[in-house]
């Protein structure tokens, strides 16, 4: 009997915004090349976790018409869906924690092929728990989510859980690390033991490189550099709260006071207004945040436009921990990293990684800013000259093929 070869995304949210926003070009290409793509709502299969209620109304128009949403309520539902199908499942968004162990077990039971897509170019955070002893009770949720990783990995080695059939990766640095790992070396000595997590690794371009290399609207930066762009990062990020707890009102007040002082200083130094690009989590509080910034400076305005669109016309881009900064690297923009002790330890580590990776000047907003415009311009020139190395190492495979085309072609060939 011929099995139906089916491509699936998985979803744990009440709506499809994440799948729609993060995979727009890929979704469109898949829609053209496949008759049907499934989105499996698996939040009911998670253990010890709050259920998200899926809303059909919220999702109208978010995905192509030949994407079909399947609500899986029980393990039996999943096995029934998988009957007479050979599943290829894109697993972005799933954890390696015990909350998702049942899902991995079911994937193995139906012999699904697991696909992972890692094309942001970002520097990753620790796989294992990184909560300090003093925060162990505050950060219990993070510990719970992360501390099962090694157990999960052992279960993949023992074939209780499936390994990753294909990893699409944009960073050549990461690919080198994976290929030089202990499991790869062991497998090269003893080929019978298939213990490597990633069975195939395919080097593709990153999403930010795709955007500016292959999108004619974005590949040439506007020469009329109108403003300084500040890419907003919430001081209360989910990662920080999980590890360090809620942020006090006093800390927030001090942080914003120092931030406005720094923004006004840079605005005066370069004689340009500041545009603030809000983090997606801040969009709902647009009115409140807009008022907050306006009350602290006449030369600061808040925009609802996408960050990627605002970068084009900027002269300088300011950031703290936003992944969107890599778009500014590809566009060879002047970049300044802003840091503050009020970010907390977790966010400060991310800020430090990004700053070192981009090799850009950094300003501590908790201190008096003493760097001159001339010194900054020298640092800009130095960091921009190093961008190409970063682009080559983390953002491109040096081909004239967008990642979404290469991913779809590979999946098509796998499913023949």
C-alpha positions, 0 to 999 in steps of 0.5 A, a space after each residue: 500500500 502506497 503511503 501518503 507523504 505529508 508535510 506538517 508544521 506543529 503549533 502550540 499557540 492559540 493562533 498561527 501568528 508565529 507560524 505565519 510571521 516567521 515563515 511567510 516566504 517559506 509558507 508561500 513557496 510550500 503552498 505553490 509546490 505542495 497540494 496540501 500542508 498540515 498544521 497540527 495543534 499539539 498543545 493538548 499532548 503536552 504534559 503539566 502545561 497550560 492549554 492554549 485554546 485554538 481560535 479559528 476566527 483569529 487565524 483567518 487569512 494568516 496562512 495559504 488556503 492549502 494549509 489545513 489545520 488539524 486539532 489533535 486532542 489525544 495520542 489516539 487522534 495523532 496515531 489515527 491522523 498518521 495512519 497510512 501517512 509518511 510524515 515529515 514534521 517541521 518541529 520548530 517551537 517544540 521543547 526538549 523538556 519532559 512536557 514534550 516527551 510524549 510528543 517525541 515518543 509519538 513521532 517515533 512510534 509513527 516513524 515520522 521524519 523530523 525537520 528542523 530549520 535554524 536560519 536566524 544566524 543568532 548566537 544561541 543561549 545555553 542548552 542546559 539550565 543557567 539559573 544561579 543558585 540564589 535564583 533557584 526558587 524564582 527560576 524553577 520554571 526555567 530549570 524544569 524546562 531545561 534540565 531534561 535536555 540530557 535525558 532527551 538526548 540519551 533517549 534519541 541515542 537509544 532510539 526511543 525518540 527520533 533524531 533530526 532527519 534534516 537540519 537546515 542551518 545558516 551558520 557555517 560556524 554552527 555546522 563546524 561545531 556539529 560536525 566536530 562534536 563527540 557523537 559525530 567523531 564516535 560515529 565516524 569510528 563506529 559507523 554502525 552506531 547511529 548516534 549523531 542527532 542531526 542525520 543530514 545538515 544542509 547549509 542555507 542562507 539566513 532569513 535576513 540575508 534572503 531579505 536583502 539579497 533577493 528582495 528588490 525592495 530592500 537590497 539597496 539601502 536608502 542613501 537619505 539617512 534620515 534618523 537614528 533607529 532604536 530597536 526596542 527590547 523589553 526589560 522584562 523579557 520572558 527569558 529573564 523572568 524565567 531565570 530571575 523573576 519579575 522586575 521591580 518598578 524602581 528598576 524599570 524607572 531607573 532604566 528608562 530614565 537612563 535610556 532616555 538620557 542616552 537617546 537624547 544625548 545621541 540625538 543631539 550629538 548627531 543632530 538627528 531625531 530618534 525613531 523607536 521600533 517597538 518589540 512585537 510584545 510591546 505593540 499592544 501597549 503602543 499608546 502607553 509606550 508612545 506617550 512614555 517616549 514623547 514625554 521624555 523628548 520631542 525628538 523621539 517618536 515611536 513607529 509601528 512599522 516593521 523594524 526591517 523596513 525602518 532600518 533601510 532609512 536609518 543612519 545609526 541603529 541602536 540595540 540591546 538584545 534584539 535579533 533584528 540587529 542582523 538586518 542592520 549588519 547585512 545593510 552595513 549600517 552603523 551600529 551602537 550597542 546599549 547596555 545597562 545593569 538593569 537588563 539583569 544577568 541573562 540579558 546582559 550576557 546576550 547583549 555581550 555576545 551580540 556586541 562581540 559578534 558584531 564588533 560594534 561600539 558599546 555604550 553603558 547607559 548607566 554612566 555618563 556618556 563621554 565618547 566623542 562623535 569623532 571616536 564613534 565614527 572611527 569605531 563605526 568604520 572599523 566594525 563595518 569593515 568586519 561585517 562581511 566576515 560575520 555575514 560569511 560565517 553566520 548568514 550565508 552559504 554564498 549561493 544565489 538561492 534563497 533559503 525558502 527555495 532550497 528548503 522546499 526543493 530539498 523537502 520535495 526531493 525527500 518526499 519523492 
